[in-house]
């Protein structure tokens, strides 16, 4: 599904992630952040801004804290190991403190590589206001297929997902969704609560984790109504400095996928099943896991070799 018109007013709460490096010396990032705040105020007069304590301590949020406009926001400072854990803290804050909220709209506030393209910002405005599906994922392309974001997905996310969860991989493609790790997420709070409370939580790769947990493995279809909302194109600069970050992300993705596969596929002993039969099922499960893990290691090696070549490391 792609973007659709909305027919009724919904109580939505926007959660904006403040740039981890701040915008002290980046006017484009500062402009985008406050533009996002203004757009979010169309659905909520007091948007939430998640602010990393690291950013505050390093004085990278000094101008933001002094800005009178920040007083019109609900600023939540949090200790987090990475941006994805900051997402989790923001979602938890809304679920705990705003029980009447029907939707949560998560927007990254650190997009400093977007030109002031009218189409992108018009699309983002529509994404913030959409209410037509259980989970809406803001999808985007990049200007350089050899840039960091594109390469992580091309050589990491897609092949690893196809290895561990081939049916989900096909369904993501048919949505169609190009960025299964997108930072743009508009979700019903009831669905988010179910995904967080009734499933294992991760501090990273939240969107991809949600997609895997939203799959009905018995009926081989989505448990929720999932849609994509095309935003446009973001630039993605290529630099040798991206190598370490790309490898870190791909390794996190592989760890999460292998753990989720074991959690979902591990056989549970049922009443009436003999110990011998259960042992047979568990042996099959263990052999299948080892086989997939071997293939996964090969994908990781190919990804590292390819990234080094394209990034000139």
C-alpha positions as CSV (number, residue, x, y, z in Angstrom):
1,X,0.0,0.0,0.0
2,X,1.1,3.5,-0.7
3,X,-0.1,6.8,0.8
4,X,-3.9,7.2,1.0
5,X,-6.1,10.1,2.1
6,X,-7.2,10.2,5.7
7,X,-10.9,10.6,6.7
8,X,-10.9,11.5,10.3
9,X,-9.0,13.4,13.0
10,X,-6.7,11.2,15.1
11,X,-5.0,12.0,18.3
12,X,-1.3,11.7,17.3
13,X,1.9,12.4,19.3
14,X,5.0,13.3,17.3
15,X,8.4,12.2,18.7
16,X,11.4,14.0,17.1
17,X,14.9,12.7,17.6
18,X,17.3,15.6,18.2
19,X,20.5,15.4,16.2
20,X,23.1,13.5,18.2
21,X,25.9,15.8,17.0
22,X,23.6,18.9,17.4
23,X,23.4,21.6,14.8
24,X,25.8,24.1,16.3
25,X,27.8,24.4,13.0
26,X,25.3,23.0,10.6
27,X,22.7,25.5,9.4
28,X,21.0,23.0,7.0
29,X,20.4,20.6,9.9
30,X,19.1,23.4,12.1
31,X,16.7,24.5,9.4
32,X,15.4,21.0,8.9
33,X,15.0,20.4,12.6
34,X,12.9,23.5,13.2
35,X,10.9,22.9,9.9
36,X,10.1,19.4,11.3
37,X,9.0,20.9,14.6
38,X,6.7,23.4,12.8
39,X,5.1,20.6,10.8
40,X,4.6,18.4,13.8
41,X,2.9,21.2,15.6
42,X,0.1,20.9,13.1
43,X,-1.0,17.6,14.8
44,X,0.3,18.4,18.3
45,X,1.0,21.9,19.8
46,X,3.8,20.4,22.0
47,X,5.8,17.8,20.2
48,X,8.2,15.6,22.1
49,X,11.9,16.0,21.4
50,X,14.2,13.2,22.5
51,X,17.6,14.6,23.5
52,X,20.7,12.5,24.2
53,X,22.5,13.3,27.4
54,X,25.8,12.8,25.5
55,X,24.8,15.7,23.2
56,X,24.0,17.9,26.2
57,X,27.2,17.1,28.1
58,X,29.3,17.8,25.0
59,X,27.6,21.2,24.6
60,X,26.3,20.2,21.2
61,X,22.8,21.3,22.2
62,X,23.7,24.6,23.8
63,X,22.0,26.8,21.2
64,X,18.9,24.6,21.2
65,X,18.6,24.8,25.0
66,X,18.9,28.6,24.9
67,X,16.4,29.0,22.0
68,X,13.1,30.3,23.3
69,X,11.3,27.9,20.8
70,X,12.6,24.9,22.8
71,X,10.3,26.0,25.7
72,X,7.3,25.2,23.5
73,X,8.5,21.6,23.2
74,X,8.5,18.7,25.6
75,X,12.2,17.9,25.8
76,X,13.1,14.5,27.2
77,X,16.8,13.9,28.0
78,X,17.9,10.3,28.0
79,X,20.9,8.1,28.3
80,X,21.0,5.7,25.3
81,X,23.6,3.6,23.7
82,X,22.5,4.6,20.2
83,X,19.7,6.5,18.3
84,X,17.5,3.4,18.2
85,X,17.5,3.1,22.0
86,X,16.5,6.8,22.0
87,X,13.5,5.8,19.9
88,X,12.5,3.2,22.5
89,X,12.8,5.7,25.3
90,X,10.5,8.1,23.4
91,X,7.9,5.4,22.7
92,X,7.9,4.3,26.3
93,X,7.4,7.9,27.4
94,X,4.3,8.3,25.3
95,X,2.9,4.9,26.3
96,X,3.4,5.7,30.0
97,X,2.3,9.3,30.0
98,X,-0.2,9.7,27.2
99,X,-2.6,6.8,27.3
100,X,-5.2,8.5,25.1
101,X,-2.8,8.9,22.2
102,X,-3.9,6.9,19.2
103,X,-0.8,7.2,17.1
104,X,2.9,7.9,17.5
105,X,4.8,9.6,14.7
106,X,8.6,9.2,14.9
107,X,10.7,11.7,12.9
108,X,14.5,11.9,12.7
109,X,15.7,15.4,13.4
110,X,19.2,15.1,12.0
111,X,18.6,14.9,8.3
112,X,21.2,17.4,7.1
113,X,21.5,15.9,3.6
114,X,18.2,17.0,2.2
115,X,18.1,19.9,-0.2
116,X,15.1,22.2,0.3
117,X,13.1,20.2,-2.2
118,X,9.5,21.1,-2.2
119,X,8.3,17.6,-3.1
120,X,10.2,16.0,-0.2
121,X,8.8,18.3,2.4
122,X,5.3,18.1,1.0
123,X,5.5,14.4,1.3
124,X,6.9,14.5,4.8
125,X,4.0,16.7,5.8
126,X,1.6,14.1,4.5
127,X,3.5,11.3,6.3
128,X,3.3,13.1,9.6
129,X,-0.5,13.5,9.2
130,X,-1.3,10.0,7.8
131,X,-3.6,7.7,9.8
132,X,-4.7,5.2,7.1
133,X,-2.8,2.1,8.3
134,X,-1.6,0.3,11.5
135,X,2.0,0.9,10.6
136,X,3.1,3.5,8.0
137,X,6.8,3.5,7.1
138,X,8.3,6.6,5.4
139,X,10.2,5.2,2.4
140,X,12.9,7.0,0.5
141,X,15.6,6.6,-2.1
142,X,19.2,7.8,-2.0
143,X,21.1,9.6,-4.7
144,X,24.1,7.3,-4.6
145,X,23.7,3.5,-4.6
146,X,27.3,3.3,-3.3
147,X,26.6,5.6,-0.4
148,X,26.5,4.3,3.2
149,X,22.7,3.8,3.6
150,X,22.3,2.1,0.3
151,X,25.2,-0.2,0.7
152,X,24.2,-1.4,4.2
153,X,20.8,-2.4,2.8
154,X,22.1,-3.8,-0.5
155,X,24.9,-5.9,0.9
156,X,23.7,-6.4,4.4
157,X,20.0,-6.0,5.2
158,X,18.4,-7.6,2.0
159,X,20.6,-10.7,1.6
160,X,20.6,-11.4,5.4
161,X,16.9,-11.0,5.6
162,X,16.4,-13.3,2.5
163,X,18.6,-15.9,4.2
164,X,16.9,-15.9,7.6
165,X,13.3,-14.9,6.7
166,X,12.7,-15.4,2.9
167,X,8.9,-15.1,3.1
168,X,9.1,-11.8,4.9
169,X,11.8,-10.6,2.4
170,X,9.4,-11.2,-0.5
171,X,6.5,-9.5,1.2
172,X,8.6,-6.4,2.1
173,X,9.5,-6.2,-1.6
174,X,5.9,-6.4,-2.6
175,X,4.7,-3.6,-0.2
176,X,6.9,-2.1,-1.9
177,X,9.4,-1.0,0.7
178,X,13.0,0.0,-0.2
179,X,14.1,1.1,3.3
180,X,13.2,-1.6,5.9
181,X,15.4,0.3,8.4
182,X,13.7,3.6,7.8
183,X,13.8,6.1,10.7
184,X,10.4,7.5,9.6
185,X,7.6,5.6,11.5
186,X,3.9,6.4,12.0
187,X,2.3,3.7,14.1
188,X,-0.9,3.0,16.1
189,X,-0.1,3.1,19.8
190,X,-2.1,-0.2,20.3
191,X,0.1,-1.9,17.8
192,X,3.3,-0.4,19.2
193,X,2.3,-1.5,22.7
194,X,1.7,-5.1,21.4
195,X,5.1,-5.2,19.6
196,X,7.0,-3.9,22.6
197,X,5.2,-5.6,25.5
198,X,4.5,-9.0,24.0
199,X,7.8,-9.4,22.2
200,X,11.6,-9.2,22.8
201,X,12.8,-5.6,22.7
202,X,15.9,-4.5,20.9
203,X,17.9,-1.4,21.4
204,X,18.7,-1.2,17.6
205,X,17.2,-1.8,14.2
206,X,13.7,-1.1,15.5
207,X,11.8,-0.9,12.2
208,X,13.2,-4.1,10.8
209,X,12.5,-5.8,14.1
210,X,8.9,-4.6,14.0
211,X,8.4,-5.9,10.5
212,X,9.6,-9.4,11.5
213,X,7.4,-9.4,14.6
214,X,4.4,-8.2,12.4
215,X,4.5,-11.4,10.3
216,X,2.0,-14.2,11.0
217,X,4.2,-17.3,10.5
218,X,1.2,-19.7,10.5
219,X,-0.9,-17.8,7.9
220,X,2.2,-16.4,6.0
221,X,0.8,-12.9,5.9
222,X,1.1,-9.6,7.8
223,X,-0.6,-9.4,11.2
224,X,-1.2,-5.7,10.7
225,X,-2.1,-3.3,7.9
226,X,1.3,-2.1,6.8
227,X,1.8,0.7,4.3
228,X,4.7,2.6,2.8
229,X,4.7,6.4,2.4
230,X,7.1,7.6,-0.4
231,X,9.0,10.6,0.8
232,X,11.3,11.2,-2.1
233,X,15.1,11.1,-2.3
234,X,17.8,11.8,0.3
235,X,21.4,12.3,-0.7
236,X,23.9,9.8,0.8
237,X,27.5,10.8,0.6
238,X,30.2,8.2,0.2
239,X,33.3,8.3,2.4
240,X,35.9,5.9,3.6
241,X,35.0,6.9,7.1
242,X,31.6,5.2,6.6
243,X,33.3,1.7,6.6
244,X,33.3,1.2,10.4
245,X,29.7,2.4,10.8
246,X,28.5,0.3,7.9
247,X,30.1,-2.9,9.3
248,X,28.7,-2.1,12.8
249,X,25.2,-1.8,11.4
250,X,25.4,-5.0,9.3
251,X,26.8,-7.0,12.3
252,X,23.9,-5.7,14.5
253,X,21.4,-6.7,11.8
254,X,22.9,-10.2,11.6
255,X,22.8,-10.6,15.4
256,X,19.2,-9.6,15.6
257,X,18.0,-11.7,12.7
258,X,19.8,-14.9,14.0
259,X,18.4,-14.3,17.5
260,X,14.9,-13.7,16.2
261,X,15.0,-16.7,14.0
262,X,15.9,-18.9,17.0
263,X,13.2,-17.3,19.1
264,X,10.5,-17.8,16.5
265,X,11.6,-21.2,15.1
266,X,12.7,-23.0,18.3
267,X,10.4,-26.0,18.9
268,X,8.3,-26.0,22.1
269,X,7.4,-29.4,23.6
270,X,3.7,-30.0,23.4
271,X,1.5,-32.3,25.4
272,X,1.4,-35.8,23.9
273,X,4.8,-35.4,22.1
274,X,7.3,-38.0,23.2
275,X,10.8,-37.1,24.3
276,X,12.2,-39.0,21.3
277,X,10.0,-37.1,18.9
278,X,10.8,-33.7,20.5
279,X,14.5,-34.5,20.4
280,X,14.1,-35.2,16.6
281,X,12.4,-31.9,16.1
282,X,15.1,-30.1,18.1
283,X,17.9,-31.7,16.1
284,X,16.2,-30.6,12.8
285,X,15.9,-27.1,14.2
286,X,19.6,-27.0,15.3
287,X,20.8,-28.3,11.9
288,X,18.7,-25.7,10.1
289,X,20.1,-23.0,12.3
290,X,23.7,-24.1,11.7
291,X,23.1,-24.2,7.9
292,X,21.6,-20.7,7.9
293,X,24.4,-19.4,10.1
294,X,27.0,-20.7,7.7
295,X,25.3,-18.9,4.8
296,X,25.0,-15.8,7.0
297,X,28.8,-15.7,7.6
298,X,29.3,-15.9,3.9
299,X,27.0,-12.9,3.3
300,X,28.9,-11.0,6.0
301,X,32.3,-11.7,4.4
302,X,31.0,-10.6,0.9
303,X,29.6,-7.5,2.5
304,X,32.9,-6.6,4.1
305,X,34.9,-7.2,0.9
306,X,32.5,-5.2,-1.2
307,X,32.3,-2.2,1.2
308,X,36.1,-2.0,1.4
309,X,36.3,-1.9,-2.4
310,X,33.6,0.7,-2.9
311,X,34.7,2.9,0.0
312,X,38.4,2.7,-0.9
313,X,39.5,1.3,2.5
